[in-house]
Amino acid sequence: MPLRRRRRRSHARRKPRRDWAGGLPMDVLLSIFHRLDHADVLMSAGRVCRSWRRAARDEPSLWRRITMRWHESAGDYFVDDGFLAYLDMEAPSLKSLRLIYCDLITGESLMASIMAHPLLEELEISLCGNINKDWVGYAREEISKMKHFRKNTHFVNCGEPARDVEAEELATFMPDLRSLQLFGNVLTNEGLEAILDSCPNLEYLDIRHCFNVDMNTTLLSKCAGLKTLRLPDDTTDDYEFEIHTPVLIYESEDDVWSSDGWAYSD
């Protein structure tokens, strides 16, 4: 007798959970998903019940525009190269990707992700300290269709003579840009001029905190056709990220010093 009761209890425990969202129309489910950020969708919403899992996995419109930033509930270990590899498989219709404070993502995985998404036309890599500049040239064919690009950094003047490499690669490989934000970039007049000459469809340009740029009459003339222009010294009141004081790096015989008071040994 006790054995029989034990089996019943075990059978009850194996009973499937109720699919409480099963009666909701898909547009209602999607409305709920669109109120969450993508970290919430990936980490929790898909575990609620079968209908939620199906909507989170199979609905293309949910994965056309993705914004990922450092997520407190997951720490630094969520938005990494593995996450981009997941997107490569699950979001073939991706058109917009924003990566913010994603220090575990590398240039190699970003390049692979761009190559896996032929419809991608908007890209942001802001304050992602582990992405080098080399990815631009390697993904040249895929990024040639890019229409919107944003890269936000903290200005660091380290005395490097080749400051326009990234700007020149953007000019060469992103000729169809409509909007460009390079906040805190180290490009000079030459790099900016290359972008303006190579991107005839550019309408929006934000180069705030690009303090190596001196807006002379030549550059101002080339910018005359832009609908929106934000200059290096323009206000940052509407800037969405934390503003850091510009840092000047200089060298002594033994150490490399910065204007923020830190010393870095060679």
ABEGO torsion letter per residue (X at the ends): XAAAAAAAAAAAAABBBBBAAAABBAAAAAAAAAABBAAAAAAAAAAABAAAAAAAAABAAAAABBBBBBBAAAEAAABBAAAAAAAAAABAABABBBBBGBAABBAAAAAAAAAABAABABBBBBGBAABBAAAAAAAAAAAAABABBBBBBBBBBAGBABAAAAAAAAAAABAABABBBBBGBABBAAAAAAAAAABAABABBBABGBAABBBBAAAAAAAAABABBBBAABBAAABABBBBBBBBBBBBAABBBBAAGBBBBX
